Amino acid sequence: MADPRRLADLPDQRAVFRRAAPFLAGHRAALALTVVLNLAGAGAAVGVTASIGQVIDAAGGGDRAALIRRALLLLLLVVGSGALAWLSRYWLVRTGEHLLAALRERATAAVGAAPLRFLEAHRGGELLRRLTGEINGLASFAAGTLPDLVTAATVLLLTVVMLALYSWPLTALLLLAFLPPALLTVRAFHHRAGPVYAEVAAAEAAVAAGFAESLPAQEQLRTSGSVPRWLERFARDNERLLDAQSAEVRTELRLNRLALIQAGCVAGLLVLSAVLVGRGALSVGAAVVFVLATRDVFHRFEDLAGAIGDAREAQVRLARLLDLIRATGPHGATGDVRTAATLPARGELRLREAGFGYQDDKRVVDGLTLTVPAGERLVVAGGTGSGKSTLGKLLAGLYAPDAGSVRFAGHDVALVDPALLRSRIVLVPQEVHLVDGTLAENLAMSANRPDRATVERTVELLGLTDWVDSLPYGLDTEVGTRTLSAGERQLVAVARAALTDPAVLILDEATAGVDRVTAARIEEALAALAADRTLIVIAHRADTIARGRRLLTMPDGRLTDIAGETAVRP
Ligand SMILES: Nc1ncnc2c1ncn2[C@@H]1O[C@H](COP(=O)(O)OP(=O)(O)OP(=O)(O)O)[C@@H](O)[C@H]1O
């Protein structure tokens, strides 16, 4: 089987930040500045607490000048720490947004270049959710929680260092009483949270996929009375999401145990400080600093623990995004034929011993050898499900064969740069999708970006001027995604393909929705526009079949050997 890489429902979350490191290239200076600003801000914040102790001791000592000096220093630190906190938060959020914009571009480009089999093998909603939901989630994490997380972690660390400088035995005691149970609680949460968040993301993706699929199918669902069944299916997906979210809440509530541990530690510390001050082993200022700083430590740890849930969720989101980039990225040999100069503008298309199947045990195309010389006009006919479209996609290089090869002008199409290949071989499918915009914009979406004059000339050569003139604003009519009929959308797709001027044009029932006269006229025009162009028409209609110079039929639902099945017309 032409095995498409699959997205993992629960993607590998190990070393996810290390795996994301290549995307940081180009942002390293900004990240370094973020670290510097953050350290400076945290240092100033810790300095405020220490400075309070010094002011208290100076007030107790009766030295007025020292008191004023220390009070001024305290004021400076308060203002400085506020300004630095603002600046470091702003810079962190800005850097995060730039990073995410780059990641979004990379992931979208990867999906845009993904093999067709990959896109067919996944639900549209799943891809949409990874491209939008995961990145939006990461963006709100970067703008909201990440600054808190980074500030909390830095202040926490510097505060502990400061405490150790005041009284290391007290600090060691504090850490020994607090850290082991707190870390155990966080570790247990971390362990559970990965699968829980991944299941929430997968369940959300299933709901999104259900919606994405049902919207275009609303007409069929209504006419066939299937809306209740669709709602039942949606209810099942919704139930799964609800269960996943309940598990998420239960997991997050486990972190509440930290509050109990903190309360115990603060009580113990207050008693101990009072005893030490009573024995003269600690100044009152130092005791105040200790109590304030300890509260700060707990407060920051609480922030940190709260943010850890969000960080774990962001880790899952990042893992899902990296999984998307991995699964859609290039694999195997890739286009060493890159320049237009290395690939002739016209050439023979040749399938050699080609085999392809969607499932391991069933080949739709098996050992097929077929040569289509430049300028050939071939019609492929055959029963429903016999493999005509599959053959068309193999010839267009949209599917890679499991066995054998497809060559254009002597080059294996698997090794041709995809953008270059699309300028040589174009397939027009039966179902055409337009993008929001004018008719002219939709037509100009071909690989060589034709200008307005070329678009108008091609429309005229294809005999479509009357139809374009019948639209309210001609080429400038907003066509939207659904405003044209199926046949009209096919006209747009055929004209767009003609504008690319490919060497090989494959029409897969591409005029099935167009009236016979127009279809015949378009095919004639397509052939006449470039006599040396190969035209392969996949068709059911007898009159289309009759127009081919060479007929290829696909018997018994499987194309295994065409030798005796090809009829060459004079
Ligand atoms: N994306 C896919 N995944 C799995 N199986 C597929 C896929 N596309 C087609 N098939 C199967 O491959 C076989 C050939 O399909 P194909 O679309 O090539 O036939 P066809 O001759 O073009 O049919 P039709 O005349 O109905 O358009 C069919 O049995 C079909 O069910």
The ligand as a Tripos MOL2 file, in Angstrom:
@<TRIPOS>MOLECULE
LIG
   31    33     1     0     0
SMALL
NO_CHARGES

@<TRIPOS>ATOM
      1 N1         -8.9040    7.5250   -0.8910 N.pl3     1 LIG1
      2 C1         -9.2530    6.2360   -1.0040 C.ar      1 LIG1
      3 N2         -9.0480    5.3990    0.0430 N.ar      1 LIG1
      4 C2         -9.3550    4.0880   -0.0400 C.ar      1 LIG1
      5 N3         -9.8920    3.5100   -1.1400 N.ar      1 LIG1
      6 C3        -10.1270    4.2930   -2.2180 C.ar      1 LIG1
      7 C4         -9.8160    5.6900   -2.2020 C.ar      1 LIG1
      8 N4        -10.1340    6.2110   -3.4110 N.ar      1 LIG1
      9 C5        -10.6190    5.1870   -4.1400 C.ar      1 LIG1
     10 N5        -10.6090    4.0360   -3.4250 N.ar      1 LIG1
     11 C6        -11.0290    2.7130   -3.8980 C.3       1 LIG1
     12 O1        -10.2330    2.3760   -5.0490 O.3       1 LIG1
     13 C7        -11.0180    1.8160   -6.0570 C.3       1 LIG1
     14 C8        -10.8670    2.6250   -7.3490 C.3       1 LIG1
     15 O2        -11.3680    3.9260   -7.1210 O.3       1 LIG1
     16 P1        -11.3430    5.0480   -8.2460 P.3       1 LIG1
     17 O3        -11.8550    6.2860   -7.6670 O.co2     1 LIG1
     18 O4         -9.9940    5.0710   -8.8590 O.co2     1 LIG1
     19 O5        -12.3700    4.4400   -9.3090 O.3       1 LIG1
     20 P2        -13.0380    5.1270  -10.5680 P.3       1 LIG1
     21 O6        -12.9040    4.1510  -11.6890 O.co2     1 LIG1
     22 O7        -12.4690    6.4760  -10.8000 O.co2     1 LIG1
     23 O8        -14.5320    5.2460  -10.0850 O.3       1 LIG1
     24 P3        -15.7030    6.2570  -10.5670 P.3       1 LIG1
     25 O9        -16.0520    5.8810  -11.9590 O.co2     1 LIG1
     26 O10       -16.7920    5.9830   -9.6010 O.co2     1 LIG1
     27 O11       -15.1470    7.6440  -10.4330 O.co2     1 LIG1
     28 C9        -12.4390    1.7780   -5.5390 C.3       1 LIG1
     29 O12       -12.6930    0.4640   -5.0720 O.3       1 LIG1
     30 C10       -12.4590    2.7430   -4.3850 C.3       1 LIG1
     31 O13       -13.3160    2.3200   -3.3750 O.3       1 LIG1
@<TRIPOS>BOND
     1     1     2 1
     2     2     3 ar
     3     2     7 ar
     4     3     4 ar
     5     4     5 ar
     6     5     6 ar
     7     6     7 ar
     8     6    10 ar
     9     7     8 ar
    10     8     9 ar
    11     9    10 ar
    12    10    11 1
    13    11    12 1
    14    11    30 1
    15    12    13 1
    16    13    14 1
    17    13    28 1
    18    14    15 1
    19    15    16 1
    20    16    17 2
    21    16    18 1
    22    16    19 1
    23    19    20 1
    24    20    21 2
    25    20    22 1
    26    20    23 1
    27    23    24 1
    28    24    25 2
    29    24    26 1
    30    24    27 1
    31    28    29 1
    32    28    30 1
    33    30    31 1
@<TRIPOS>SUBSTRUCTURE
     1 LIG1         1 GROUP 0 **** ****
